[in-house]
Amino acid sequence: MPLKIAIITDLHFSNNPVEDCPLRKGELADVLLRRAVHRLNRWIKPDVTFIGGDLINDPASPDSEDLLFFLKTSLDLLDSETIIIPGNHDLPQEIFYKTFGRPKDIVEVKGVRFLPFLDREEPGYNARREQCDLDRMRAARAGFEGRIVSLQHVPLFPPEADCSPFNYTNAPEIIKVMDECGIALSLSGHFHNGFAPLKWKESTYFTATSLCEAPFRFSVIELADDGSVKAETHQLSLSPDLHLTDFHIHTRLAYCNENIKMPKALQLGQCFGLASMGFAEHSSHLYFNRDAYNAKKFYWDGINSPMISDNTEDYFSLYKMYANDFSYIGMEIDVDRSGIPVIDPELYKRLDFRIGAVHYMKSMLDAGKRENEFMYLSNAMIKSGINILAHPFRIFRRSSLDAPHHLFAPLVALLKENNVAAEINFHTNEPPLEFVKLCLECGVKLAFGSDAHNLYEVGEFYPHLKLLEAAGFNGSFEDILLKPPAKYNRP
């Protein structure tokens, strides 16, 4: 059975920018790792994940152990079996493995044996494998007919292949044992550029690219039953050539915010290749305190509720503090039970764009009424002057119900008639492919939204692009995506 192996390596996590190597975005490593972990768990689903060392940048830093522990909180979220080894930038093994579980000499996953090596560092950022570990390679093969994978930090390859400036000082000896034992695959990190899979006799040698340097890559290997290898490189940033806008990013004012800080979100958006970013805070969070919001007063009472606690000026002030030519201000506007948007109409003119959302319905549990209420509220919202309808049909998914397919066409017709875009949004959501196809067929614009409540989500459009691919779209995004508004002087 083919085995899927993910490789994340060379994070170089630090609390501050790496001054002697500015290409390393070590100060972003925690966000990069969380983004990679989320993508692996939700969409890639590897059988095993190999963390190939250099998790931190400076082992002499007084906060080095804290940094490792912080990364562990993300690595613990991995659904797959995980094998973690240190690199030359990490703390000594005895300290490193106080934080992480030390792997066994042989780790077996679905009938494949993995051999993690903690080899001795040599001058020139090279390494050497000791005799005891060469013997371990032979021992792993004894009486075992399955596939074996060698894991190490420093690249391993036949010296004559000239794949990297770094290698093992006794590489020929190791390669000989690889051949002798029929070890199918060697996986490494350390060399940030990486190199493509190299088939040499019976073994394949691969070095993954670093996570810490743009475009922030990790790799996924598919190891077939016959030992053949298929490699795919994933990058966390988008191609700037796509000119994509994330229209749906929250702020610290959201009750559901996890760690969004506007300046950091803006930095990440640019690092991840976005062309522009739109902040869109919940109107119901800005007008109601937490208790009133949890009681759904925004739905029952609306904008004229006696429990209104207007914090919209705090939102505008927060945005103004960090706004730049890359950013836009919007709002995710809720609707009350009468279909009236929960926002002072005077604020519309102060927003660059408006997202409408149906987050609550009184009839959600009533099968005979919920679809009628959904269309009633959606109709009112679409006709209210919004630019984007947020996460269409997500409210059904939130209640563990299938999206009503017979409502796709009437909702698309409403969007088309009122020139409102449909949002593609994967935040606790799976957009219906059939609905997206219908939007494309009918000329309804689409808007990408991350619905980011956590920094790792900003501009995470991997699933959005895959969805359009599944919908059969292969044209220009300019033809189907909503464009950000022109900049103007807001009052």
C-alpha positions, 0 to 999 in steps of 0.5 A: 500500500502506498505510504504518504510521508510529509516532511517539514524542516528548517523552521529556524524559529526565533523571537526576532528577525534573523539579522545575519540571514534576513531570508530566514523568516524565523520570527514567523515560524510558529505561524508557518508551522501552524498553517502547515499542520492545519493543511496536512491534517485537513487536506493532505492527511499523511500517514507519517510526518517527519520533522527534519531538524533546525526547529530553532535558530539560536540554541544559545538564546535564553528562550530556546527551550521556550521556543521549542515548547511553543512549537510543540503545541502545534506539532502535537496537533498533527493527526499523523504519526510524527518523527522529530529529530534535531538539527545543528541549530537545535539544542543538544539531544538530551535537552531537545528530547525533554520537550519532544518524544525521542523516537525509537531506533526503528519506527514502524508505520503501516509496514514501513520501517523508519530509521531516525539518525542523530548523526555527529556534526562535522566541520563545514556543516557536514555530518558523519554516521557512526559504525553503530548506526551503520549496524542499525541499518543492517539490523533493520533489514534482518528478517524484514522484507518491507520498505525502509526509510532513512531519516537524517538532518544533513543531506545524504547522497552519492558524492558524485551526484553533487546535489548539495554543498553539504553531505556526509564525510563517510557518504560512500560507506553509508551509500554502500550500506543503503544498497546492501540493505535495499533501503528504499528512501533517504529523507533529509533537510538542512540544505534550504534549497533542497534537491529533487528526488535522486534515484541511485541504484535501488535507493532514492535520495531526497532533501526537502526545502526549508519552511522558513524561507519564502515561499515557505515550503514543505514536501509530501512523498508518496512511497509506492509498494515497489519503493518508487517515489513521487514527490510534491512540494507545497508552498504556504504563500501564493504566487503574487501573479495571482493578485488575490485579495483576502476579503474576510479577516477579523480583528482582536475585537471579535469575540471568536478571535484567537490571536489576530493582531492587525499589524502582524496580519498585514505583515503575513498577508504580504509575505503570503503573496496577497495583493490586498487584504480586507478586514471585516469585523462582525457587526453583531460583535461591535454593537453588542457585548459578549453576553448580549451577543451570546443571547442572540440579541442582534437577531431578536432585537436588531440595531434598535435593541435597548442592549446596544453597546456601540463599539464601531468607533473603536473598530475604525480607530483600530483600522486607522492605526495600521491601515496602508495602501494594501488594506481595506476596511469592511464589516461582516454584517449580521441580519435580524429576524426581520431581515434588517442589517445590524448596522447603522446605515450611516456607516455604509459610506465609511466602509470600503466593502460590506459582507452580509452573513446569516449566522442564526435562524430561529427555525433552524431545527424546524425542517418545514420552515428553515429553508424559507427563513434562510431564503427570506434573510438571504434575500433581504441581505443581498438587497441591502447593499452588500458586496459579498454574501459570506459563506453561503449555506454554511449555517446548514453545515453548522447544524450537521445538515446537508446544504439544500441543493434545490436552493442553489439556483434561486440564490445564484439568481438573487446574487446575479440580479443584485451584483453581489459576489458569493464568498468561497470560505472554508472556515469551519465550512466546505463550500458546495462544489455544485453551487460554485459551478453554478456561480461560474456558469451564471457569471456570479462573481466569487470572493476569496475569504479566509475568515481568519480568526487566527494568524495562520489562516490569513490568505490560506487559499490552498483549498479555494484554488483546489475547489476552482480546479475541481469546478473545472475552471482554468481561465483568468481569475480576473474574469471571475473574482471580485476586485477590491474597491478603488481607494478613496478618502473615507470620512 
